[in-house]
């Protein structure tokens, strides 16, 4: 699927479906928030949410006191819906971009991704993701990433996915990423079905020459 096809697919999903009509909807992203809290960041730390769409994570982080947030998604429709939900002066930068062609303009202390990486079924797209990830992270930055677990769904929103556990995710990311913690999550969709996720928090050990 090309960048344009991905954008068209997700724009259509976010235009046609209310938040609680999508399987990934969460009233509160508890596990993401807990892992971010355990990262021990200062309020001024720069955080980016990859594939954030209209997730409530940004709202929760703003309420917690974080002052330098970015949300990236391929769907301009999703980001506009999220932007309108927050105050005009909310400290959030909205980035419309396909992750496979994203070139970070700043460095971050934490990169969060719930349920984008597992959609990257082509090795080239995963390589582009990892290139952007490394370019975006400060030395000693952290990565919080949630993917479908090995016993999770094989498809989502009509698209195939790649499922992971902590070991396979660590191998995919490479030796520069040190696994700090892993936790499984059983996500209940709005209609009550279960989706098994694998959440991991990594520390980035590369980028020592980054400024």
Secondary structure, 3 states (H helix, E strand, C coil): CCHHHHHHHHHHHHHHCCHHHCCCCCCCCHHHHHHHHHCCCCCCCEEEEECCCCCCHHHHHHHHCCCEEEEEECCHHHHHHHHHHCCCCCCEEEEECCHHHCCCCCCEEEEEEECCHHHCCCHHHHHHHHHHHHHHEEEEEEEEEEEECCCCCCEECCEECCCCCHHHHHHHHCCCEEEEEEEEEEEECCCCCEEEEEEEEEEECCCCCCC
